Amino acid sequence: MSKSVDFCGQPFHFIGIGGIGMSALAYVLAKRQIPVSGSDLRATHITQRLQAVGAHIFSSQQASNLEFFQEGDRATTIPSQQRWVGEAVTLAAQPGTLTAQVEPLTLPQVICSTAIQTSNTEYQAAQSRGCPIFHRSDVLAALIREYQSVAVAGTHGKTTTSSLIGYMLVQAGLDPTVVVGGEVNALGGNARLGQSQLLVAEADESDGSLIKLAPQIGIVTNIELDHPDHYQTVEEVIATFGVFADQCQTLIGCIDCDLVRGCLQPQITYGLDPNHNPDYTATEIQYGAQGTQAQIWEKGQPLGTLNLPLLGQHNLSNALAAIAVGRQLGLDFAVMAEAIATFEGAKRRFEFHGEGNGILFFDDYAHHPSELQATLSAARLRLEPSQRLVAVFQPHRYSRTHAFLDDFARSFGQADVVVITDIYSAGEPDLGQVSGQILAEKIAANHSNVHYQPNFKALTAFLPQILQSGDLALFLGAGNLNQIIPQMVEYYHAAL
């Protein structure tokens, strides 16, 4: 059995290939002409994108899926102009279809995420067949070792920061490979394969696998307890980030965060509080409805004016992280500022979904109290004093809702109306400790206009009763609440 991830042609099979983290890795491997298959229980635009680059997708999880690469006449067809040779990408001589023939009786390397249980049929079949089995993070760690890598870690802001860095480097002509935990229209999805030796990756701490990563440049945006299903205390979270920090050749950290400042020792710092004397900071900041303008400084020297089309203080901080990375890679500020000025953000990060009857509909992935407060404050910038901000929140995980119940109760002060629905379990059992209704009652102790709607049917019937022209309706959470937004937009269009 192989003890390390093999990028030299041995096939990969992803159990749950449609997940946002799994699919990004699968896409990069398929673009490198490595044979890739995977299973997922439903077809999506993500699995369709993988099929378009040659991955074979199974619509069910069963043992026979692992036999796909064991037939001598099986070939993986990859529509691409790129051919992976050793550690560099070169263009194929002629555009068209490239075919990678797979040797007979080849056992695939089986890749799982933390969501895959040992009772999974494919997982058990992989064990019985002697397939090399790796966690998703093992593949990412191997890629990070192979490239000149930038890894973005932190409790909040990882996806936006890594997406912004990746986009900035693409626009600057550095042609990086990018692997992020969200979809970015400007990058064509959640991953891209570049021809340079640069890699930008989002680094997840949720399951502790962050300690496997050893990039050339690491970023820590902030540290908080966000995953009580894995960590018992914030000290355990700090320890995980500490191992990651020690393994980075250069660590860039936001010293506005007390725990980053007090527990890590970043060689390069950024932040908006001048009292901490960060290496990269901003002054003359103007937060507006269409974005942020600020003067950017590097170690006491002015770099120039930044126009950031993303809202809020938290996104200006994310942009400072990107600038710090760019300067480490030798980019001129003017090049970075030009790129950042055209960045539209990642999907599900204050993403506009349409307007109906004068109501604006937005979606955001915020699911932690700190994220909710930052997102609601940013949303306020879009509104006139007479307009209302309506926050519709689907709590994510019983463990998180229970652990941060009091913090959630104080997180909706910027909203004029709050609507809570039931908890998205994310596979967790309901232990009877907390519910959406309990959360709504807690919030109501601090807010005068709170409503509880237990399910999507009740919610879609209720929202037209309270929404009015001029409102900004912001749907919040890491679950599937955003599925009802198109219905609401369609409802108001049909009513015209």
Buried (B, 14 or more C-beta within 10 A) or exposed (E): EEEEBBBEBBBBBBBBBBBBBBBBBBBBBBBBBBBBBBBBEEEEEBBEBBEEBBBBBBEEBEBEBBBBBBEEEBEBEBEBEBBBEEEEBEEEEEEEEBEBEBEEEBBBBBBBBBBBEEEBBBBEBBEEBEBBBBBBBBBBBBBBBBBBBBBBBBBBBBBBBBBBBBBBBBBBEBBBBBBBBBBBEBBEBBBBBBBBBBBBBBBBBBBBBBBBBBBBBBBBBBBBBBBBBBBEEBEEBBBBBBBBBEBBEBBBBBBBBEBBBEBBEBBBBBBBEEEBEBBBBBEEBEBEEEBBBBBBBBEEEEBEEBBBBBBBBBBBBBBBBBBBBBBBBEBEBEBBBBBBBEBBBBBBBBBEBBEBBEBBBBBBBBBBBBBBBBBBBBBBBBBEEEBBBBBBBBBBBBBBBBBBBEBBBBBBEBBBBBBBBBBBBBEBEEEEEBBBBBBBBBBBEBBEBBBBBBEBEEBBEBBBEBBBEBBBBBBBBBBEBBEBBEEBBEBBEEEE
